[in-house]
Amino acid sequence: FDQKNLFSKHLIFSTNPNICKIEDIKKRSMELDCPLLEEYDFLNDFFIPSIKIDLNPTTTIRRYQEKAISKMFNRGRARSGVIVLPCGAGKTIVGITSVTMIKKTALIVCNSTVSVEQWRRQFIKWSNINPKKIKSFIAGQYSNLENGTSDIIVTTYSMISFGGQRAKLSASLLNEIKSREWGIVILDEVHIVPANVFRKVLGIIRTHCKLGLTATLLREDRKVGDIGFLIGPKLYEANWLDLEQIGFLAMACCAEICCSMPPDFFEHYLCESNSTRQILCALNPNKARICDFLIRYHESRGDRILVFSDNVFALRSYATKMLKAFIYGATGSLERIRILKNFQKHEGQTLFISRIGDTSIDLPEANVILQISSHYGSRRQEAQRLGRILRPKSKSRKAFFYSLVTSNTEEMFYANKRQQFLVGQGYDFKTILNFSGINKIPNLIFETEKEKKLLLKQVLSNQKN
C-alpha cells in the first residue's frame, strides 16, 4: 500500500454537459456535499484578448479589500464566488481591482440604470481604462455600442434577461454580448440573482469567472442557498462593527421610535383590509409629526437626510406636504438622475425615496435615515438602508438611523424581525416609547384635528379608488 503515491495522484472526471444542465449538475454536487469549484486560468488564456487596464497610481486599496481580493486569486487563477462587504465599504473598488488583475473583457451587471452610470464613472475614476473602451447597455441608450468592440460593458439584469420584443439594434447588440466569451462577469447586488427572472443571466452569458458583490446575502424566500451553485462559495465577508472601529465605516446610532395612533385612525385599522392598514400605519399623523420634527432638527445641524417609504402613496403625501423632493419607481431615469445630483450638490438637505434607494444608489453625503414604511420583516432591507449612511463622514460626524413604528400594530412585530441581522452584527437599537413634548412644538404637519380628519378621509378614499 503506497500511501505517498496514492495522495500524489489527481483523479480527473470529465463530462460534456448540455449548457442547460450545468446548473443541475452544480446543484446536485452540492447536495452530495461535493461542491464544484470554478477557477479561471487567466494567465494562460490566449483565446480571450487581453485589455489594457490598471489601477491609477493614486488608487489605494484598504487592508480588508486586499484580503477579500486575495481570497479570489490563488496561484495565478481566479476563483468564482461571492464577496460580502457592507454598503460604503468599497465593493466597487474590489470589483474594479479584480478586472485589472485578470485583464480580460468584463461584463458588469447591475440592478438599475443609475448604478450602471455609477459603475462606469468609478471605472474611469479609479483605473486608467480608456473611457471609449467602457460602454453602457441600457434601455434607449445603446447607440454608443455600435462603433467598435468594448473591453468593458455595464448593463442591467433586466436588459440581459428580458424575453419580450426588442428594438432591432438592441436585439443585435444583445446577441453580440451573448456570443462573446467574457473573462469575468461581475454581478452587483448578487442577492438578487437567485430570483428566477435574474438567474437567466447566468445561463445566457458565457464567462470564465463570476464575481458576486453584495452587502448581505440575506433573503426571505430561502433562495439564498442557490448562490453557492449559481455563482460560487462565499469568498470573504467583513464584520460591520470591525470596520467601524478602524474608521472605515461611520459610527451609527440606531433608534426605534414608537408612535401612538389617534383613536379614529386605530378604529379603522382594526377593521380595514391589510393594504389599508399598511397605509394607516405609514400615514399615522403622530408618526408624520415626529418625522417632521426630526427633519427640522437634523436640517438645523446641517445633516443630509434620506426618508424611506415602501408605500408610494405615503411617500408622495409626506414629500408634498413638506415640500421635499421625492423619487420612486415611476420617476423617469433623467428626472431621477437630476434629483440625485441636486442632493449631491447640497441643493436640498432632505430626499424622500422608495425602495429603489435600497441598493446601488451612491449618496455618500447622507448621514441620517428616517424609515416610515418598510417591506414587512425584511432583514436584508434594514441592513441595506443602514448601509446607505455608513460611508465615513467628515468632521467625525455620526450616522443616525431612525425606524418610526406605529405602536400596537403589526409594524412592531416586523420591526423586531428586521433588526435581527444588525443586532447580530453588534448594533444596538435604542427603543423610544414616548416621544414627549412633540405636541408642544408649533407648526408641525397635521397639527389640527381638521387636518387629521382630512388625512384619514384621503387614505380611505384612496383605497376605495
C-alpha positions as CSV (number, residue, x, y, z in Angstrom):
1,F,0.0,0.0,0.0
2,D,1.8,3.1,-1.3
3,Q,0.2,5.9,0.7
4,K,2.5,8.6,-0.8
5,N,1.7,7.7,-4.4
6,L,-2.0,7.5,-3.7
7,F,-2.2,11.1,-2.4
8,S,0.2,12.4,-5.0
9,K,-2.2,11.5,-7.9
10,H,-5.1,13.5,-9.1
11,L,-8.4,12.0,-10.1
12,I,-9.9,13.8,-13.1
13,F,-13.5,13.3,-14.1
14,S,-14.7,14.9,-17.4
15,T,-18.1,15.4,-18.9
16,N,-19.7,17.2,-21.8
17,P,-23.0,18.5,-20.3
18,N,-25.6,20.3,-22.2
19,I,-25.4,24.1,-21.3
20,C,-29.0,23.9,-19.9
21,K,-28.0,21.2,-17.4
22,I,-24.9,22.8,-15.9
23,E,-26.9,24.4,-13.1
24,D,-28.5,21.0,-12.3
25,I,-25.0,19.4,-12.1
26,K,-23.8,22.1,-9.7
27,K,-26.8,21.8,-7.6
28,R,-26.6,18.0,-7.4
29,S,-22.9,18.2,-6.5
30,M,-23.7,20.5,-3.5
31,E,-26.5,18.1,-2.4
32,L,-23.8,15.3,-2.4
33,D,-21.6,17.5,-0.3
34,C,-19.0,17.7,-3.1
35,P,-19.4,21.3,-4.4
36,L,-17.8,22.2,-7.7
37,L,-15.2,25.0,-7.6
38,E,-14.8,27.2,-10.7
39,E,-11.3,28.5,-11.4
40,Y,-10.1,30.6,-14.3
41,D,-6.5,30.2,-15.5
42,F,-6.4,33.7,-17.0
43,L,-2.6,33.9,-17.3
44,N,-2.7,31.0,-19.8
45,D,-5.8,32.1,-21.6
46,F,-4.7,33.2,-25.1
47,F,-8.1,32.9,-26.7
48,I,-9.8,35.9,-25.0
49,P,-7.8,39.0,-25.9
50,S,-6.2,40.9,-23.0
51,I,-7.3,44.5,-22.3
52,K,-5.2,47.5,-21.2
53,I,-6.3,48.4,-17.7
54,D,-4.5,49.0,-14.4
55,L,-5.4,50.9,-11.2
56,N,-4.4,54.5,-11.1
57,P,-1.2,55.2,-9.1
58,T,-3.3,57.3,-6.7
59,T,-5.8,54.5,-6.0
60,T,-5.3,52.9,-2.5
61,I,-6.7,49.5,-1.6
62,R,-7.7,49.1,2.1
63,R,-6.5,46.1,4.1
64,Y,-9.8,44.3,4.2
65,Q,-10.3,44.9,0.4
66,E,-6.9,43.5,-0.2
67,K,-7.8,40.4,1.9
68,A,-11.1,40.0,0.0
69,I,-9.3,40.1,-3.3
70,S,-6.6,37.6,-2.1
71,K,-9.4,35.1,-1.4
72,M,-10.4,35.3,-5.0
73,F,-7.0,34.9,-6.6
74,N,-4.7,31.9,-5.9
75,R,-1.7,30.6,-7.9
76,G,-2.5,32.7,-10.9
77,R,-6.1,31.6,-11.1
78,A,-9.3,33.5,-10.4
79,R,-11.9,31.7,-8.3
80,S,-15.6,32.3,-8.8
81,G,-17.6,33.3,-5.7
82,V,-19.1,36.0,-3.6
83,I,-17.6,38.8,-1.6
84,V,-19.7,40.4,1.1
85,L,-18.9,43.9,2.2
86,P,-21.1,46.5,4.0
87,C,-22.5,49.4,2.0
88,G,-19.9,52.1,1.8
89,A,-17.0,49.7,2.3
90,G,-15.9,49.8,-1.3
91,K,-17.4,46.8,-3.1
92,T,-17.0,48.7,-6.4
93,I,-13.3,49.1,-5.9
94,V,-12.9,45.4,-5.2
95,G,-14.7,44.6,-8.5
96,I,-12.6,47.1,-10.4
97,T,-9.4,45.6,-8.9
98,S,-10.4,42.1,-9.9
99,V,-10.8,43.3,-13.5
100,T,-7.4,45.0,-13.5
101,M,-5.8,41.7,-12.3
102,I,-7.5,39.4,-14.8
103,K,-7.1,41.9,-17.7
104,K,-9.7,40.3,-19.8
105,T,-13.0,41.5,-21.3
106,A,-15.5,42.2,-18.5
107,L,-19.3,42.4,-18.2
108,I,-20.7,44.3,-15.2
109,V,-24.4,43.5,-14.4
110,C,-26.3,45.9,-12.1
111,N,-29.9,46.2,-10.9
112,S,-30.7,49.7,-12.1
113,T,-29.7,52.2,-14.8
114,V,-28.5,54.6,-12.1
115,S,-26.0,52.1,-10.8
116,V,-24.8,51.4,-14.4
117,E,-23.7,55.0,-14.7
118,Q,-22.1,54.9,-11.3
119,W,-20.0,51.8,-12.2
120,R,-18.9,53.5,-15.4
121,R,-17.8,56.6,-13.6
122,Q,-16.0,54.6,-10.9
123,F,-14.0,52.6,-13.5
124,I,-12.9,55.9,-15.1
125,K,-12.0,57.4,-11.7
126,W,-10.1,54.5,-10.2
127,S,-8.4,52.9,-13.2
128,N,-6.6,54.0,-16.4
129,I,-9.2,52.4,-18.7
130,N,-9.7,54.4,-21.9
131,P,-13.2,55.9,-21.5
132,K,-14.0,54.9,-25.1
133,K,-13.5,51.2,-24.2
134,I,-16.1,51.1,-21.4
135,K,-19.7,51.3,-22.6
136,S,-23.2,51.2,-21.1
137,F,-26.0,48.9,-22.4
138,I,-29.3,50.3,-21.0
139,A,-32.8,50.9,-22.4
140,G,-32.8,53.6,-25.0
141,Q,-29.1,54.4,-24.6
142,Y,-27.1,51.8,-26.5
143,S,-26.1,53.6,-29.7
144,N,-22.6,54.1,-28.4
145,L,-22.1,50.3,-28.6
146,E,-22.3,50.3,-32.4
147,N,-18.9,51.6,-33.1
148,G,-16.1,49.1,-32.2
149,T,-15.8,46.4,-29.6
150,S,-15.8,47.4,-26.0
151,D,-13.4,46.0,-23.4
152,I,-16.0,46.5,-20.6
153,I,-19.8,46.7,-20.9
154,V,-22.0,47.7,-18.0
155,T,-25.7,46.8,-18.1
156,T,-28.6,45.7,-16.0
157,Y,-30.1,42.3,-15.2
158,S,-33.4,43.2,-16.9
159,M,-31.6,44.2,-20.2
160,I,-30.0,40.7,-20.3
161,S,-32.9,38.6,-19.2
162,F,-35.8,40.4,-20.9
163,G,-37.6,37.9,-23.1
164,G,-40.1,40.2,-25.0
165,Q,-39.7,42.0,-28.3
166,R,-36.8,44.4,-28.6
167,A,-35.7,47.1,-31.0
168,K,-33.7,45.7,-33.9
169,L,-30.5,47.4,-32.7
170,S,-31.0,46.3,-29.1
171,A,-31.5,42.7,-30.1
172,S,-28.4,42.8,-32.3
173,L,-26.3,44.1,-29.5
174,L,-27.6,41.6,-27.0
175,N,-26.8,38.8,-29.4
176,E,-23.3,40.1,-29.7
177,I,-23.0,40.1,-25.9
178,K,-24.3,36.5,-25.7
179,S,-22.0,35.3,-28.5
180,R,-18.8,36.7,-26.8
181,E,-16.8,34.8,-24.2
182,W,-16.1,37.0,-21.3
183,G,-13.1,36.8,-19.0
184,I,-15.1,37.9,-15.9
185,V,-18.7,38.8,-15.2
186,I,-19.3,40.9,-12.1
187,L,-22.8,40.6,-10.6
188,D,-23.6,43.6,-8.4
189,E,-26.1,43.1,-5.5
190,V,-25.8,39.4,-6.1
191,H,-28.5,38.5,-3.6
192,I,-31.0,39.5,-6.3
193,V,-29.6,36.9,-8.8
194,P,-31.4,33.7,-7.4
195,A,-34.8,35.3,-8.3
196,N,-36.0,33.4,-11.4
197,V,-36.1,36.4,-13.7
198,F,-32.5,37.3,-13.0
199,R,-30.9,33.8,-12.8
200,K,-31.5,33.6,-16.6
201,V,-28.5,35.9,-16.9
202,L,-26.1,33.2,-15.7
203,G,-27.5,30.8,-18.3
204,I,-27.2,33.3,-21.1
205,I,-23.7,34.8,-20.6
206,R,-20.6,32.7,-21.4
207,T,-17.9,33.6,-18.9
208,H,-14.9,32.0,-17.3
209,C,-15.1,33.8,-13.9
210,K,-18.1,35.1,-11.9
211,L,-17.7,37.5,-9.0
212,G,-20.8,38.4,-6.9
213,L,-20.8,41.5,-4.8
214,T,-23.3,42.3,-2.1
215,A,-23.7,43.9,1.4
216,T,-25.7,41.0,2.7
217,L,-26.7,37.5,1.5
218,L,-30.0,37.7,3.4
219,R,-33.1,36.7,1.5
220,E,-36.6,36.0,3.0
221,D,-37.6,33.5,0.2
222,R,-35.0,30.8,1.2
223,K,-33.3,31.0,-2.2
224,V,-30.0,32.5,-0.9
225,G,-28.5,28.9,-0.9
226,D,-28.8,28.8,-4.6
227,I,-26.0,31.3,-4.9
228,G,-23.5,28.6,-3.9
229,F,-24.0,26.7,-7.2
230,L,-25.1,29.6,-9.4
231,I,-22.0,31.6,-8.7
232,G,-19.7,30.1,-6.2
233,P,-18.9,30.0,-2.5
234,K,-18.7,33.0,-0.2
235,L,-15.0,34.0,-0.5
236,Y,-14.9,36.8,2.1
237,E,-17.3,38.6,4.5
238,A,-16.4,41.6,6.6
239,N,-17.9,42.4,10.0
240,W,-19.6,45.7,10.1
241,L,-18.5,46.8,13.6
242,D,-14.9,45.8,12.9
243,L,-14.8,48.2,10.0
244,E,-16.5,50.9,12.1
245,Q,-13.9,50.5,14.9
246,I,-11.0,51.0,12.5
247,G,-12.6,54.1,10.9
248,F,-13.7,52.7,7.5
249,L,-17.4,52.9,8.4
250,A,-19.2,55.8,10.1
251,M,-20.3,55.3,13.7
252,A,-24.1,54.7,13.7
253,C,-26.7,55.4,16.3
254,C,-29.9,53.3,15.8
255,A,-33.3,54.0,17.3
256,E,-36.8,52.6,17.1
257,I,-39.4,55.3,17.8
258,C,-42.8,54.0,18.8
259,C,-45.6,56.3,17.6
260,S,-49.1,56.1,19.0
261,M,-52.0,56.2,16.6
262,P,-55.0,58.5,17.1
263,P,-58.2,56.7,18.2
264,D,-60.2,57.3,15.0
265,F,-57.3,56.0,12.9
266,F,-56.9,53.0,15.1
267,E,-60.6,52.2,14.9
268,H,-60.3,51.9,11.1
269,Y,-57.0,50.0,11.5
270,L,-58.8,47.2,13.3
271,C,-61.5,46.6,10.7
272,E,-59.9,47.5,7.3
273,S,-58.1,45.4,4.7
274,N,-54.4,44.6,5.0
275,S,-53.4,47.2,2.4
276,T,-55.4,49.9,4.1
277,R,-53.8,49.0,7.5
278,Q,-50.4,49.5,6.0
279,I,-51.2,53.0,4.7
280,L,-52.8,53.9,8.0
281,C,-49.6,52.9,9.8
282,A,-47.4,54.8,7.3
283,L,-49.6,57.9,7.4
284,N,-50.2,57.8,11.2
285,P,-50.3,61.6,11.8
286,N,-48.3,61.2,15.0
287,K,-45.6,59.4,13.1
288,A,-45.7,62.2,10.5
289,R,-45.3,64.9,13.1
290,I,-42.3,63.1,14.7
291,C,-40.8,62.7,11.2
292,D,-41.3,66.4,10.5
293,F,-39.6,67.3,13.8
294,L,-36.6,65.1,13.2
295,I,-36.2,66.5,9.7
296,R,-36.2,70.1,11.0
297,Y,-33.8,69.2,13.8
298,H,-31.3,67.4,11.6
299,E,-31.5,70.1,8.9
300,S,-30.7,72.7,11.5
301,R,-27.5,70.7,12.3
302,G,-26.6,70.7,8.6
303,D,-27.2,67.0,8.2
304,R,-28.2,65.2,4.9
305,I,-31.4,63.2,5.3
306,L,-33.0,60.3,3.4
307,V,-36.6,59.4,4.2
308,F,-37.5,55.8,3.1
309,S,-41.1,54.7,2.5
310,D,-42.1,51.5,0.6
311,N,-45.6,52.8,0.4
312,V,-45.7,55.2,-2.6
313,F,-49.0,56.9,-1.6
314,A,-47.5,57.7,1.8
315,L,-44.2,58.8,0.2
316,R,-45.9,61.3,-2.0
317,S,-48.1,62.5,0.7
318,Y,-45.2,63.2,3.1
319,A,-43.0,64.8,0.5
320,T,-45.8,67.0,-1.0
321,K,-46.9,68.2,2.5
322,M,-43.3,69.0,3.5
323,L,-42.3,70.5,0.1
324,K,-39.4,68.0,-0.4
325,A,-38.1,66.2,-3.5
326,F,-39.0,62.5,-3.9
327,I,-38.1,59.6,-6.1
328,Y,-40.0,56.3,-6.7
329,G,-40.3,53.6,-9.3
330,A,-42.3,55.7,-11.8
331,T,-39.8,58.6,-11.7
332,G,-38.1,58.7,-15.1
333,S,-34.4,58.0,-15.4
334,L,-33.4,61.5,-16.4
335,E,-35.5,63.1,-13.6
336,R,-34.1,60.6,-11.1
337,I,-30.5,61.4,-12.0
338,R,-31.3,65.1,-11.8
339,I,-32.8,64.9,-8.3
340,L,-29.9,62.7,-7.1
341,K,-27.3,65.2,-8.5
342,N,-29.1,68.1,-6.8
343,F,-29.0,66.2,-3.5
344,Q,-25.3,65.5,-4.0
345,K,-24.7,69.2,-4.7
346,H,-26.4,70.2,-1.5
347,E,-29.4,71.7,-3.3
348,G,-31.8,70.4,-0.7
349,Q,-31.0,68.6,2.5
350,T,-33.8,66.0,2.5
351,L,-34.8,63.5,-0.1
352,F,-37.8,61.1,0.1
353,I,-37.2,57.8,-1.6
354,S,-38.9,54.5,-2.1
355,R,-37.4,51.0,-2.1
356,I,-35.5,51.9,-5.3
357,G,-33.0,53.5,-3.0
358,D,-32.3,50.3,-1.1
359,T,-29.4,49.3,-3.4
360,S,-26.9,50.6,-5.8
361,I,-27.6,54.4,-5.3
362,D,-24.4,56.2,-4.2
363,L,-25.3,59.1,-1.8
364,P,-22.2,59.4,0.4
365,E,-23.4,62.8,1.7
366,A,-26.3,61.3,3.5
367,N,-25.9,60.7,7.3
368,V,-29.5,60.4,8.6
369,I,-32.2,57.9,7.6
370,L,-35.8,58.1,8.7
371,Q,-37.8,54.9,7.9
372,I,-41.5,55.5,7.9
373,S,-42.6,52.4,5.9
374,S,-40.8,49.2,5.0
375,H,-41.2,45.8,3.4
376,Y,-42.6,43.6,6.2
377,G,-39.8,41.9,8.2
378,S,-37.1,42.0,5.6
379,R,-33.7,41.9,7.4
380,R,-31.9,42.5,4.1
381,Q,-33.7,45.8,3.5
382,E,-32.9,47.0,7.1
383,A,-29.2,46.3,6.6
384,Q,-29.2,47.9,3.1
385,R,-30.8,51.0,4.3
386,L,-28.5,51.5,7.2
387,G,-25.6,50.9,4.8
388,R,-26.7,54.0,2.8
389,I,-25.3,56.2,5.6
390,L,-22.2,54.2,6.7
391,R,-19.7,55.8,4.5
392,P,-17.1,57.6,6.7
393,K,-18.2,61.2,7.3
394,S,-16.0,64.4,7.6
395,K,-15.5,66.0,10.9
396,S,-16.2,62.7,12.7
397,R,-20.0,63.1,12.2
398,K,-22.1,60.2,13.3
399,A,-24.8,58.5,11.3
400,F,-28.3,58.3,12.6
401,F,-30.9,55.6,11.7
402,Y,-34.5,56.1,12.9
403,S,-37.2,53.5,12.4
404,L,-40.6,55.0,13.0
405,V,-43.1,52.3,14.1
406,T,-46.8,52.7,14.9
407,S,-47.5,51.3,18.4
408,N,-49.8,48.3,18.9
409,T,-49.8,47.3,15.2
410,E,-48.1,44.6,13.1
411,E,-45.3,47.1,12.4
412,M,-43.9,46.4,15.8
413,F,-43.7,42.7,15.1
414,Y,-42.0,43.2,11.7
415,A,-39.6,45.8,13.2
416,N,-38.3,43.3,15.6
417,K,-37.6,40.8,12.9
418,R,-36.0,43.4,10.6
419,Q,-33.4,44.3,13.3
420,Q,-32.2,40.7,13.8
421,F,-29.3,40.8,11.3
422,L,-28.0,44.2,12.5
423,V,-28.2,43.2,16.2
424,G,-26.2,40.1,15.2
425,Q,-23.6,42.3,13.7
426,G,-23.3,44.1,17.0
427,Y,-25.6,47.1,16.5
428,D,-27.8,48.2,19.4
429,F,-31.3,49.7,18.8
430,K,-32.5,52.2,21.4
431,T,-36.3,51.9,21.8
432,I,-38.1,55.3,22.4
433,L,-41.6,54.5,23.7
434,N,-42.7,58.1,24.4
435,F,-41.6,61.0,22.2
436,S,-42.5,63.5,24.9
437,G,-43.1,67.2,24.1
438,I,-43.9,66.7,20.4
439,N,-47.4,68.3,20.9
440,K,-45.8,71.4,22.3
441,I,-43.8,72.1,19.1
442,P,-45.6,74.6,16.8
443,N,-46.2,74.4,13.1
444,L,-45.6,70.7,12.6
445,I,-47.7,69.0,9.9
446,F,-51.1,67.6,10.7
447,E,-51.3,69.8,13.8
448,T,-55.1,70.3,13.9
449,E,-57.9,67.8,14.2
450,K,-59.3,69.1,10.9
451,E,-56.0,68.2,9.1
452,K,-56.0,64.7,10.7
453,K,-59.6,64.0,9.7
454,L,-58.9,65.2,6.2
455,L,-55.9,62.9,6.0
456,L,-58.0,59.9,7.2
457,K,-60.6,60.7,4.6
458,Q,-57.9,60.8,1.9
459,V,-56.4,57.4,3.0
460,L,-59.8,55.7,2.9
461,S,-60.8,57.3,-0.4
462,N,-57.5,56.3,-2.0
463,Q,-58.0,52.7,-1.0
464,K,-61.6,52.6,-2.4
465,N,-60.4,54.0,-5.7
